[in-house]
Amino acid sequence: MNPTERTLQVLEYIMAAGPRPLKQVDIAKDCGLSPATLNRIIRSLSDWGYLFRTSEKYVVRNFRLERNVPMSDVYLAKLDETMRALSAQLNVSAEVVVVAGHELLWHSKTDYPDPNVEIRARVGFRRSLYELDVLSQLYLSRLDWADVEALFFSDGFFETLRTSGQAGAALTAKEVKNLLAKRSKDVFAADLEGNHVGIRRFATVIQDAEGKFLHLLALAEPAAKPSAPIQTYQDALLKARKELSELVHQESAAMRLQPKYHALPMRGG
């Protein structure tokens, strides 16, 4: 690894270890670095205020670091190629959606082939996870219910707003729990009825080598379009999911050394 990669490795290790103090000797051992190399990295991070050092050779982090999706050039190129192929093959808009806090964030997308059709969700568009459409369901169903209760107001979820213009019905915490439990085994979901702006979506979930959520890959089209070939959409998305997951696994094995510590879920909110 070059110096930048070694520094990133240390940052990821410290972030994954959680907020407790860490021994420098343990960091060096687990990251496969010499004490001298680690000392240089720790000194720089400390000088810039990202770490607090103690006289007992411990460090305490003073930063947060996380990635929404793998951002290597290879992965992004594959993602762009995948979206363009899906859009051309199926005559739809292809979307990559990540999670930012309590919101879905549209990371990238292709335009709908018909220029007369406008899909409001553009790159950078945000929408609350409390609206339980198929995108929210696929993400939230990957969390333990205890984490959903800790991170969200469990009585604040509601059904997807529909094309009728009527507000989505509020859901009780029990209804949400049951819905997410049923969805937890699914890797594909479809919303044929469409939302309040007349767009329906079909989605799959992309996970890392450990099964943790990375992002959603979705197809979007007007709900007024003739009946969707659901099986065709599902097959295309699952094929893309398999290819993207294989690339994620390859990059994880080749480039990203695994920390020995893991952070506990953030609570509250």
C-alpha positions, 0 to 999 in steps of 0.5 A: 500500500502507498502512504495514502492507503495506509492512512485510510486503513488506519482511519477506517480501523479507528472508525470501526473500533468505536469511540473507546480509547485504542492502544497504538500497539494494537492498531499497528498489529491489526493493520500490519504496520510497523510501529514507526509507520503508525507513529507517523500517521498518528502524529499527523492525525493528532496534529490535525486534530483528528485524534487525541493522544494520551501518555499511555499510548492510547488514542481517542478518535475525534472524527466520523468517517463513512462511505455510502457506496464503494467509490472506486473508479472501477465500481463507479464505471461498472455502476454507470455501465449497468444503469445505462444498459438497464435503461436501454434494455428496458426503456426505463430510468435506472437509479442508484439510491443511497441512505443519508441519515433519515433520508433516501438520497439519489446518487445517480440516474439515467434519464427516462428515454421519452423526453416528454416524461419527467421524473422528479427525483434527480441526482441529489434529490432527497426523500424521507425514509418514513414514507414506506415505499419499496425503497424504504422497505428494502433498506429498513428491513436490513436493520434489526427492529431494535435499531429501527426503534433506536434510530427512528420514531417508530410510530411516524411511518406512513404508506406511500403517497398514491396517485389518487392524491390522498395522503398515505395512511399512518402506520403503527409501530407493530404494522411497520415491524410486521411489514419489515419482517416480511420484507427482510428476505426479499432482494427485489420489490415492486410498487405497481400502483405508483406514487403521488406523482405517478411514478412506479419503481422496481428495486433491488438491494446491493450489499457488501461482502458482510451482507451490510447495506450499500445502496439500492438499484431501481428502475423508474417509469410512469405508472400510466405505462402499460402493465410492466413486465415484472419478471423481466424487470426482476431478472434484469435487476437480479442479474445486475445485482449479482454482477455488482456484488461480485465486484464489491466482493473482489474489491473488498478482498483485494483492497480493504483490510478488515478491522478487528473491531466493529462499531456499535450501532449509533443510538438515539435520533 
